[in-house]
Amino acid sequence: MGVLNLYARQPANRFSEMSDWLAAVGDQIAIAIENARLYEAALADSRRDALLCRLSMSLGRSLELDEILDQTMIDLGELTVADRTYFVTIDPDAEIWRMTHEHISPYIEPDIGRGGTFDDIRTGVDLILAGQSVVVDDVEADLRGPTSCALCRSLGIKSFLLVPITVKGRLYGALGFDYCWEKHRWQPDEVELLESVARQLSLALENALLYAQARASETRYRTLIETASALGEGIAILQAEGQQENICRFINHTFAQLLGYTPKELIGTNLLDVVHPNDWYRVLQSYHARKAGDETPTHYEITYRTRGGRSISAEVSAAVTEYEGQPATIIFVRDVSERKQLERQLLQAQKMEAVGTLAGGIAHDFNNLLVGILGYASLLQRELLADSSLQADVETIVHSARRAADLTSQLLALTRHDHLEVRPLNLNEVATKVARLLSRTLDKAIVIETCLADDLDTIEGDVGQLHQMLLNLALNAGEAMPQGGRLVIETTNMTLSTKQARVDLNLEPGRYACLSVTDTGHGMDEETLARIFEPFFTTKEQGGGLGLAMVYSITKAHQGAIHVYSEPRVGSTFKVYLPTTANSVSDVPPGECQVVGGTETVLVVDDEEPVRRLLQRVLEGSGYTVFLAQDGCQAVELYRRCSDEIDLVILDMIMPQMGGQETSNRLREISPQVKVLLSSGYSARGRAEEILCTGIHGFLQKPYDAQLVLRKVRTVLDGQELSQA
């Protein structure tokens, strides 16, 4: 960094004694110098950020071409500290250029108005034409153009940078930065920053050129605005009139059509009337700020209300302008409702995925607890005499445990793909059964109507889950009609277009069976509608907020979609769209296998001791020999020693140290013919599905009773095809 030098005119022996002190002083000076450098760097960064902010604001504040370029040259001159900052227009067809705006240091001669042909600026002209920047650190060392080097020498230029400016994809000009006093080494981040500024300037110039053309000719101006309709841009010009501040003076067909009106109907009206009330304050605040010349965002989103009452999200760009000689605001509007709808669908899917993961874990752990309750209760039932006074008590325990198992099944439904037993079916079958059930459970003041299509297409689905879905929708509708009303369940075939399917419902276009539930209840406002499918969200004093969340999950698990329309004090309609299939409906009830025991040897692997002991009692009570292992490692070692004796392995899926999948793989390494019956609190179509595809012979869903265990064990041992339900 430097040297601290002390000298004396007379001999001074004390310097050696002061060496430590001088070293400490030197360290302090070094720290002070470093702090000063850091402070200067921070000041430079702060100054640069302030200049960039001012530059960004100035680009969006004006639509005057000369004003934009003059201010930009000043701002860029301060930002780069270049000796000359300038803008040149370029005509690629005529191969000519001309400097139109510049900002120079005090000792630099003005050069504005200079122009010439491409031969005068041959250095890098091909790069400029190709849309690339020309970076020259040393003019004398650059060999790309002797003619342009001569021009640079005549102007005293030692280093320069040229950045192309394109408007609507066509080369319009270039930003130039000259260093004449000394050479300047251009850093990559510096060039990248100026190229970013050039892109912003390109957009500002594009708007300014459009504005200049519009001011030159009213007819031409209107034509240009109408042309924007082809690009999907809505445009309107607003002016103040008395106390009214957003009177529409001009609106193109695209914007008017977006709102459900004709341009003639909206001209002369206050456009604030079609803005959603939630956005009134923000719109007025922005308008007054622009009118006062304050800095305001040039791009923002607001919600409009159409003639039919529908809300649409729009991205708006606004700027101060003149119309017919009076101050005005011009706004450019683009409908982003489709994008917002897709964002909401993605957010809802992410929420359900997170809650599903949590619910699946809770259900798995709870099912492990229910195994002991339901299993031992079923053993008591078998061992008690039929006329025992305890039979009723045990039956109550079994019934309660099965109700708890049903609750975990509903939680597993939140994982979307869990617990589905799919078969071809007709939704009319589900609707008829639910309507019959509702007639006995809902208030008699509610009239239940069904309108079922005779030719309804077949779908593939889980009857139980679809029954639960429709029941939740119907009960929700009933709760919305405490004073009575009409509940209509309807089925119909629908062919969805590309827009209906992909934009409105996030589905593939094609044929769908539609199940709708309509009520004449109190309805919902927009805020409630936006959250009805969120888990644990409820507007009721009592309720867990999972009913409609399960409806959403079941629908998604069936590759379908749900759409809701509701108006306060009118009612609500829920429409569920499910893909159809060419497969025919078949009612094949699951067969019941006769429960018999055996003499084979079974290895039970589970980290829960109550589960191991239960399975041991059930299996040994039916003649089987049972080995127990508390984890995968112990099971592998035991099987390695006794593989010739063991006929079947009942394997828990989730265990510490070595899980079910790894244990199964290790067992197959010892004996590829090993028979494995996988057991889990997750369902066969959930987390267990991946393991089941690796050669597992069957699936035992927790919780289970003694009869189910014996039936599944016998089925696997006998080599019969096993349903994973």
N, C-alpha and C positions, 0 to 999 in steps of 0.2 A: 504493500500500500504506500509506503513512504519511509522516511528516516527523520528522527528527531535529533537535531544537531545543536549542540551547545559549545560555545568557545569563549575563552577569556583572554584578555590581552596580557594578563600576568599569569605565571604558572599557578595552577590550582590543583593541589593534591587532593582536595576534597571530592573531586569528581568520582574517584574510585569508591569513596565512602557513600556517594549519592547514587550509585548504580541501581540499587534496588528501588530507591524512590523514583528515579528517572524511568525505570522500566514500568512502574505502576502508573506514572503519569502518561507514558506512551500508550499503555493499554486503555486508559480512560479516553485519550484523544482518539484512538482507533475506534472505540465504541461510539464516541460522539460523531465521528465521520460516518460510520456505518448507519447510525440513526438518521443522520442528515440525508444520506442517500436514500434510505427507505422512505423518509418523509417526502423527499422530492419525487420518488417513484409513485407514492400514494397520491400526491397532489396531481401528478401527470395523469394517473389512471382516473382520478376523480374528474379532472378537467376534460379528459377524453369522453368519459361517460356522460357528462353534462352536455358536451357538444353533440354527441350522438343522439341524446334525448331531444335536444333542441332541433337537431336536423330532422329527426323523425317527425316531430310535431309540425315543423314548418312545411314538410312535404305534404302533410295531410290538411294543412290549414288553408291553403290557397289553390285556386284553379287557374291563376294567371301564369302563363308560360314564362314570361320574363321575370316575374317576381320569384317564381320557384327557382329558376336557374341562378339569378343574382344572389339570393339568400343561400343557395346551396354552395355556390363558389366561395362565399364568405365563410360559411361554416366549415367547409372542407379545407380551406386555407388555414384556418385556425387549428383544425384537427391535425393536419399533416405537417404544418410549418413549412410547406413548400414555397419556393420563391414565386412561382406562378401556378395558379390553379385555374383551369379554363375548361370550356366546353366548345367542341367543334361539331358542326353538322356535317354529315357525310352523305353524298349521293352515290351509291354504288353503280348505278346505271351510267351516270355521266362521268364518273370517276373524278369528282371534284370534292373539295372540303373548304370550310370557312369557319374561323373562330368567331363566335357570337357573344360569348360571355367570359370574363376573366376576373380574377382577384390576384393582385400582385403585391410584392414587398415594396417598401418606399424607394429602394434604390434600383428597381427594375423598370425599364421603359415599357409603356403600354404597347400591346401588340394586337389589340382587339380589331377585328375586321380583316385580318390577314387571311388569305385563302390561296388556293392553288390546285394543282392536279395531284393524282396519286404518285406521280414521279417525284414530287417534292417531299413526300413522306414515305418513301419506299421502305424504310426500316419497319418491318413488321406489318406492312399493310395487308399482307395475306392473312396474318393472324387475326387482325381486326375484322376482316371480311368473314373469317371463319368463326367469329364470335369469341375469340380468345384475347386475353390481355397481352400487351407488349411491355416487358420489363427490361429496362436497360440500366445497369449500375454504372457503366462507364461508356460514354458515347465514343471516345477515341478507340476503345478496344473492341467495340461492336463492329462487325464486318458485314452486316446485312445490307448496307446501302450507302455507298460513298456520297451520293447526291444529298440524302437526308442528313448525313454527317456534316456536310458543308452547311446545310441550313441550321443544324444544331449549333455549330461553331459560330455562325453569324449572330445567333441569339444568345450565345454564351452559355448554352445548356451543357451541363456535365453529366447529369443523370435524369431519367424521366420514366414515367409510367403512363400508359394509355389503356383505358378500360372501355370496352365497347358498350354502347347503350342501344338496346333493341326495343322497339315499340310494335306490339302485335306481331312479334316474330320477325320483324324486318329491321336491319341495321339502320339506325337513325342518326347516330353520332358517337362521340367518345368523350369521356372525362380524361383530362390531361393534368399531370403533375410534374413540373420542371424544377430541378435544383441547379441553380447557376453559380452560387457562391462556392460550394464544395460538393464533392461527389457524395452520393447517398446510396447505401446498400439496402435494397428492399428486402424486408423479411417476409417469409411466406404468410404469417398471420396478418401482417400489415396489408399485403395484397388482397388476401381473402376478405378482410374487413371492408376495403374500398370496393371490391366487387359486390359485396352484399349491399353497400350503399347505392351502387349503380343499379342494382335490381330494384331497390325501392324508388330510385329516381325514375326508372323506366316506367313504373306504374303511375307515378305522379305525372310524368310527361304525357302518358297516354290519356289520363283524365283531363289534363290541361288542354291537350289538342282537341279532344272531343268538345270541351267547353268552348274553346275558341271558335270551332266550326259552328257550334250551335248558336252562339251569339251573332255570328255573321249573317245567318239566315234562319228565320223562324221556321220556314217550311222545311229547310234542310235539317234543322234541329229536330223537328217532330219526326221526320223520316228516320233519322238515326236512332231515336228512342224506340220507335216501333220495330226497327230491325233487331233491337236487343231482345224483343219478345221471342225471337227464334232461338235465342240462347237460354231461354227460361228465366230471364231477369225481369223483375217487376220494377217499374220506375214511376215516381210521382214527384210533383213539384208542389210545395206547400208555402203559403204566405199568410201573414196576419191580416185580419179584417176586424177592426174594432177590438172587442174583448176576445174574439175568437183567434186562436194562434196557429191552428193547423188546418186552415181551409185549403182544400185540394183545388189547384188551378189546372193541373194536368195529370193524367194517369194513363199509362198504356194498357193495352188490352190484357196483357199477361197478368198484371197486378190485379186489375178489376175482376178477371175471371177467377183468380185465386181466392178472392173474397166472396165470390158468388154473385157479382153484380156486373153491369155494363159500365164502361167509362162514363157515359152520359149521366148515369144515376149517381155517381160519386163526385163528379166535378161540382164544386160549390158547397160541398158538405165538409164537416169537420172529421178528418180521418181518425181523430182520437176516439170517435164513437165506435170504430171497429177494432180498437185495441183492447185487449183483455184488461179488466179493471186492475188486476194485480200489477200491471206495467204502466199505468197512467202516470204515477209520480215520476218514475224513471224517465219516461219519454219527455214530460214537461221540463224536468230538470235539465236534461240534455239540450232541449230546444233553447231554453233561456241562456244556458252557458254558451252555446254557439252564437246566439244573437248578441251576447255581450263581448264576444271575441275571446272568451276563455278557452283554455285547452280542454278538449273533450275527446273521448274515444271515437274514432271514425267507424269502427265496426262493433256491433253488438247484436244480441238476440232479443227479440220480443215475441209475444204471443198475440195473434190476431183472432178475432171471432168472425166466422163467416156468416152469411145471411141465414144459413140453416142452423146456426148455433154451435157449429163444430169449431174446436180450437186448433189452430195450426201454428207451428213454430217457424219463424222466419229469421234469416240472417240479414241485417240491415246495415248499409253503409250510407252515411249522411255527410253533406258538405254544404257550406254557405255559398249561395250563388245569387244571380240576378235574373229576374224574369219580367219581361216587358218593362224594364227600367226600374223595377222595385226589388228590394231585398227579398230573398226567398231561400228555401232549403230544398235541395234535391236529394231524394233518397232512392237507393237501389236495393231491391228486396229479392231475396232468393228463398224459395220454400225449402226448408230443411226438415220437414215433418218426418219424411221417410228415414232420414239419418237418425233423428232423435228416437224414432220408434225402434230402430235396430239397436241403438244404444240402450234403451230401456229393456229390450228383450235380453240383451247380453248381460246387463246388470242383474236382472231377475234370475237368469240362469246361474250366474255366479253365486248369488245369494242362496239359491236352492241347493247348489252343489256343496256349499260350505255347511249349511244346516243339515243336508243329507249325510255328510260325512260324520258330523257330530251325532246325529240321531242314530246312525248305523252303529257307532261305537257304543252308545248307551244301550241300544237294543241288544247288542251282542252280550254285554256284561249282564244285563237283566235276564236274558234267556239262560245264561249259565246258572243264575240263582233259581230260576223257575224249574230247571232240570231236577234239582233235589226235591223241591216242593211237590211237583207233579209226579215225579217218578216214585218217590216213597209213598205218596198218597195212593197211587195206583197199586202198589204192592200191598198196602193195608186193605184195599178193596178186595184183592184176590184172597187174602188170608182170613178176613173176617167172615163169619157166618152170614148168610143172607138175611137172617132175622135179627142180626145184632143191632143193639140200640145205637152203636157207633157208626153204622153204615151211613145214616143221614149226615152226620158230622163230616165224615170223610168225603161224602159226595159234595158237600158244600166247599170243602178245601179244593177238590178237583175242579169244580165249576169255577171257583174264583181264580185258580191258577190258569185255567184255559182262557178266562176273560183277560187276565193279565197278558197272556201270550198273544191274544188278539190285538192288544194295545201295542205291543212291540212290533207286531206285523204291520200296523199302521205307521209306526215310526220308520220301519224299513222301507215303506212305500216312498218316503221322502228322499231315498237314495236313487229314485227314478228307475233304475234297472233291476232293483231287488225284488224278489218274490213275485215274479210273473209266471203264470201257468197259461201259456198262450194256446188258443185253439180257434178255428173258424167259428164265428157266431153272428147272430143277427141282433142288432141293438134293440129291436122291438121286444125281444125276449127279456132283456134287462129292464127296459122301460115298463113293461107290463107288470113284472114282479115288484118293482119299486112302487108303482102307482097303487098296486093292491095293498102293499104294506103301509103306504102313506094314508090310505083311506081309513086305516084303523088307528093311526097315531096322531095325525094332525087335527087341529081344532075343526069342529064341524062347520064353523063359519067360513072355512076356506073351501072353495069349490075346486076340485081337481079334475082337469080335462086332459085327455090324451088325443093327439092327432098324429098317428103313426102311418108312415108311407107303406103301402102294400108291396111295392117293388123295391124295398130298401136293399142296397147292396150289402154283401157280406164283408165283415172286417175280421181281423185276427186280434184277439185280446184275451185278457184274463177276466173271466166272468165275475169273480169275487171283487177284484179291484174296480171294475167298471160299475158294479153294483154299489160299491162304497162311494165312488165318485158321484154318481147320480143321486144317491141318498143324501150326501153332504150338500149338493146344490139345492135339492128340494127342501131339506130342513132349513137351510139358510134362507130360502125364499119364504118359508112358512114363518120364520121369526121376523121377517120384514113386514108381515101383515098381522099385527096383534089384534086388529079389529075385524079381521076377515078379508076375503078378496078372492081372486082367481089365480090358480096355479096351473100353467099349461106346460105339458111335456110333449115335445114334437120331434119327429124324426123325418129326415128328407135326404135325398141325394143332391150333391153339389159338385159342379165342375168348376174348379178355381182357375182363373186366368193367371198369367205370370205376375201381374201387379198385385192381385188379390192374395196370391199364395206367398210370394217371396217378400213383398213389402209389408203388407198388412198382418200376415200370419207367420212369416218365416218358415214357409213350407215349400215343397216342390209343387209346380202346377200339376193338375190332374183331377182324378175322381176321388171324392170323399163322401163319407156318410156323416151327416150333421145331426147332432143331438142338442136340442135347445130346451132351456127351462126359463119360462117367463112368469113374472109375478106382477101384481098390481100394488106392491108395497110402497114404502116411503122413499125408495130410490137412494142414490148416492151422489154426492158432489164430486168434482174432479179430484180434489185432494184425497178423498177416500178411495176413489177408483184407482189412483196411482199406487195404492199400497195394499189392496185387498188380498193379493197373493203372497204377501210377505209373511213368513212364519212368525207366529206369536203376535201378529197385529190383529186387534179386535176392537170393535166399537161397542161391544156388549159389556154389561156389568159383570156377567159371568161367562166364562168361555176361555179356552186356551189359545184361540187364534190359529189352530192347525187345520181346521176344516177345509178352507179354500186353498191353503198351501198344499194339502194332500191332493185336492182336485187338480191343481196345476202339475204336481209331480206325476200323478197317474197319467194325465194327458200326455205329458212329454215322454213318459216311459213307453207309451203306445205310438210314438212318432207322430203325435197329433199337435193341435194348437187350440187355444181357447180365446174367444173374443167376448168382451163385455160391453153392453150399451146400457146406460142408466141415466135417468133424469129424476131429480128430487121431486117428491110428491106425485110421481107418475108410475115408477116401477123400474124393473131391471130385466134384462135378457142376457143369459149366458149361453153362448153357442160353442159347442165342442166339435171340432173337425177331426175325424179319424180316417186314415187311409184305408181304402177298400182292397179286397183280395179276390182272386179268381177261384180260390178254394171253396168247396162247398161246406155247408154247416153239417157237423156231425156231433151227435150227443152220445159220447162214449163215457159212461160213468166209470170211475176207477174201480177196479176189481179188488175185492178183499181176499187176501191170502189167509188160509187157515194157519193159526198160530200154533206152531209145533216147536219142540226143542231139538236137541241133538247131542252128540257125543264129541264134537270137534273141539279143538283148542283155539281160544280167542285171546289175542293180546290187546288190552285196553290201554290207550295212551292219552292221558289228559292231565293237565296241571292242577285241576281242581279235585281235591280228595273226595268231597261228597259225590261228585260225578263218578269217579272211579269205583267207589264202594257201591253205589247204586247199580252200576252196570255189572259189577261182580255178583251181587245178590240176584239180579234178574237172570243173568246167564247161568250161574251155577245152579239156581233153582230150577232151570229147565234142562239140566244134564250136561252143560258145557264145562270144559276146563278153562280157567281164566288165569292169565298172567297180567300183572299190572306194571305200568311204567309211568312216572310222573313228568317226564319230558322227552323230547326227541332223542337226546344223547343216550339216555338210559334205554329207550326203546330199540335203538340201533344195536347197542351192545347185546341186549337180551335176544334180539332176533338173530344176530350173528351166531350166538351159541345154540339157539333152539329153533332155527328156521325149519328143520325137518318136522318139528312137532306142531308148529303154529300154522293153522289153516286160514285164519282171518285176522286182520288188524283193524280195530276201530280207532281212528286217528283224529284227535282234535286239531282244528286248523290253526288257531292262534295260541301259541305257547312261547314262553321265554327261552332264550338261548338258541333253540333250533325249532323253527315253525313247522307247520304241517307239510308245506310243499317240499322243503329241504329234507325233512324226515322221509317223506314218500320217495324222493329221488334216491336217498341213501339205501332204503330198503330194497328198491328195485335193482340197485347195483349188486346187492347180496343175492337176491333171487328175483329175476325178471317176472316170474309167475306169481308173485305175492298178490294176494287179494286184500284191497284196502277199502274200508267203508269210512268216508270222511264225515266228521261231525262238526257242526258249528252253530253259533248263534246268528251268524249271517246266513242269508238264504242262498240257495243253489244258483240263482241267477245274479247274485251280487258279487262280493269279493271272492266267493268260493268258486266261481265259474272258471277262472283261469286254471285253478288246480285240477278241477274235474276233467278238464280237457287233456290232462297229461297221463291218463290211463287209470284213474280212480274207478272203482267198480260200483260205487253207489254213494248216496248222500243221506245223512241222518240229521234232520233239522231239529235243533234245540228250540224249545223244550220238548221232551217226548215222554211217553208213558211206557210201561213194561211191554204192552202188546205191540206197540210200534217198533220197539227195539228188536223184539223176537222176530217179527215179520220181516224187517229189513235184513237181519243177520241170516235168516234162513234163505231168503231170496238170493243174496250174494253167494252164499255157500253152495247153493244148488245150481249156480251159473245161469240163472234166469235174468232176462233184461230188466233192469231196475229203473223205475221212474224216479227222477230227482226232485219230485215235488215234496 
